[in-house]
Amino acid sequence: MKDDPLNYEFVSQRDRISIDVSDIREVVENCRSDVAWTELPLSAKLRVLIKERLAQLEAENKQAQEESRS
């Protein structure tokens, strides 16, 4: 099995959705300037941004929980 950092191989059909991104497409496409970003398809860019934001929220929640315990 080849390297699959975005886990595309394990996505079942029921986990796929269609959304209208016409109002944010340009922002997503241009939010980074590195060559690797320009090579990614829009769907991969959206997955990266969503995963990064979820990780950020998770870290914030963990920090808030730790602060509330002290």
C-alpha positions in Angstrom: 0.0 0.0 0.0 1.4 3.4 -0.9 1.7 6.4 1.4 -1.6 8.0 1.9 -1.2 11.0 4.3 -4.8 12.3 3.7 -6.4 8.8 4.2 -8.2 8.9 0.9 -8.0 5.1 0.6 -10.2 4.6 3.7 -13.0 7.0 2.9 -16.3 5.3 2.4 -19.0 6.7 0.1 -21.2 7.6 3.1 -18.4 9.9 4.4 -18.4 12.0 1.3 -20.4 15.1 0.9 -20.9 17.8 -1.8 -20.6 21.4 -0.7 -20.6 24.7 -2.6 -17.3 26.4 -2.1 -17.7 29.0 -4.8 -17.6 31.8 -2.3 -14.3 30.6 -0.7 -12.5 28.9 -3.5 -10.2 31.8 -4.3 -9.4 32.4 -0.7 -8.5 28.7 -0.2 -6.5 28.6 -3.4 -4.5 31.7 -2.4 -4.1 31.3 1.3 -0.6 29.8 0.9 2.1 30.7 -1.6 4.3 27.5 -1.5 4.6 25.3 -4.5 3.3 22.2 -2.7 0.0 24.1 -2.0 -0.5 25.0 -5.6 -0.1 21.4 -6.6 -2.8 20.1 -4.3 -6.3 19.7 -5.6 -9.0 21.9 -4.0 -10.4 18.9 -2.0 -7.0 18.2 -0.4 -6.5 21.9 0.4 -9.9 21.9 2.2 -9.0 18.7 4.1 -5.7 20.2 5.2 -7.3 23.5 6.4 -10.2 21.6 8.2 -7.7 19.2 9.9 -5.5 22.1 11.0 -8.4 24.1 12.4 -9.7 21.0 14.3 -6.3 20.4 15.8 -6.1 24.0 16.8 -9.6 23.8 18.5 -8.6 20.6 20.2 -5.5 22.2 21.6 -7.4 25.2 22.8 -10.0 23.0 24.5 -7.3 20.9 26.2 -5.6 24.0 27.4 -8.9 25.4 28.8 -9.6 22.2 30.6 -6.2 22.2 32.2 -6.6 25.8 33.2 -10.0 25.1 34.8 -8.4 22.3 36.9 -5.8 24.6 38.4 
